[in-house]
C-alpha cells in the first residue's frame, strides 16, 4: 500500500461530511471545539487499550492490534474534521510542521 496522504484523508472526510450533512452539524469553526473533544475521547479509547493490556500486547496481539489501529483511525478522522473546521490545508500544516521540526532539532 502506498502512503496515505493528508489530502486523501481530508477528501474522505469531506465526502463523509457531505454524506451526513442532514444529520450532522456543518463543518465550521464553531464545530471545531466539539470535534476536538470527540477526538480526545477517541484518544482515551487508545489509551484504555494500552493501559488494560500493555503496549507490547497492543502491538503484538492480532486482535488487540486491530482494535488499536481502528481507534487510531477514529482519532485521525476527528483530527481531519478539526482541520476542515478551521480551514487548515495540508500545505499549511506541512509548512508549520517543518518549521516546528526545525525548531525542535535545535532545542537541546
C-alpha positions, 0 to 999 in steps of 0.5 A, spaced: 500 500 500 502 506 498 502 512 503 496 515 505 496 522 504 493 528 508 489 530 502 486 523 501 484 523 508 481 530 508 477 528 501 474 522 505 472 526 510 469 531 506 465 526 502 463 523 509 461 530 511 457 531 505 454 524 506 451 526 513 450 533 512 442 532 514 444 529 520 450 532 522 452 539 524 456 543 518 463 543 518 465 550 521 469 553 526 464 553 531 464 545 530 471 545 531 471 545 539 466 539 539 470 535 534 476 536 538 473 533 544 470 527 540 477 526 538 480 526 545 475 521 547 477 517 541 484 518 544 482 515 551 479 509 547 487 508 545 489 509 551 484 504 555 487 499 550 494 500 552 493 501 559 488 494 560 493 490 556 500 493 555 503 496 549 507 490 547 500 486 547 497 492 543 502 491 538 503 484 538 496 481 539 492 480 532 486 482 535 488 487 540 492 490 534 486 491 530 482 494 535 488 499 536 489 501 529 481 502 528 481 507 534 487 510 531 483 511 525 477 514 529 482 519 532 485 521 525 478 522 522 476 527 528 483 530 527 481 531 519 474 534 521 478 539 526 482 541 520 476 542 515 473 546 521 478 551 521 480 551 514 487 548 515 490 545 508 495 540 508 500 545 505 499 549 511 500 544 516 506 541 512 509 548 512 508 549 520 510 542 521 517 543 518 518 549 521 516 546 528 521 540 526 526 545 525 525 548 531 525 542 535 532 539 532 535 545 535 532 545 542 537 541 546 
